[in-house]
Amino acid sequence: MAKRVAIITARGGSKRIPRKNVKEFLGKPILLYSIEAALESGMFDEVMVSTEDAEIAQLAEKAGAKVPFFRSENTAGDYATTTDVIEEVLAAYKDRGMEFEYACCIYPTAPFVTADCLCEAMTTLEISGADSLIPVVRFSFPPQRAVIINDGKMQFKWPENMFARSQDLEPFYHDCGQFYCIKTESFLREKKLFMSDTLAYERPESEVQDIDTMEDWKLAELKYRMLMQKDR
């Protein structure tokens, strides 16, 4: 049994940013950042791209990833979940006589993911014995002091926190939307990424950017440039 597989999910369709997964991000297709990080990490017995798109498949293979099979129609649509894709990939490999103890699902629009980051995350999961590990980032503003609007007028959702100091409120976090490390046995049993025993892997806000709109894309490029300048 092979130990680890990296699954990079890169379908061809994208409504808000057309062809998002092959769009150039600071000089090269954004998909390549995820492929290169996975390969450079040296953590995976197999680095594959799950896609239904011939152009994406060709780009992935040229970059050194494998595309041993194409996605089904069911997992190529707008309503397929990440869980659906991972299940399909693991089943397809099993049919080919390959099974994995661990998997890391990496999104194709995650340029801030590095080889070191993947090494640390996968090693942490394996040593811990947990079911999964998910990168998270702290909310920059305390959600406990959120406001709502009723009939055009603003009011605190939780008035008791109106005068609370930010540092006195419990930190809240959210999923970074970058990658998910899982123990495949647990995943196939629970059929979800956030499992019974899930570790949080905190990331700095400077290395996190959800990319759903062109404004998001430009912010990601700005953050990435700043990060590269800081590392010099």
Secondary structure, 3 states (H helix, E strand, C coil): CEEEEEEEECCCCCCCCCCHHHCEECCEECHHHHHHHHHHHCCCCEEEEECCCHHHHHHHHHCCCECCCCCCCCCCCCCCCHHHHHHHHHHHHHHCCCCEEEEEEECCCCCCCCHHHHHHHHHHHHHHCCCEEEEEEECCCCHHHCEEEECCEEEECCHHHCCCCHHHCCCCEEECCCEEEEEHHHHHHHCCCCCCCEEEEECCHHHCCCCCCHHHHHHHHHHHHHHHHHHC
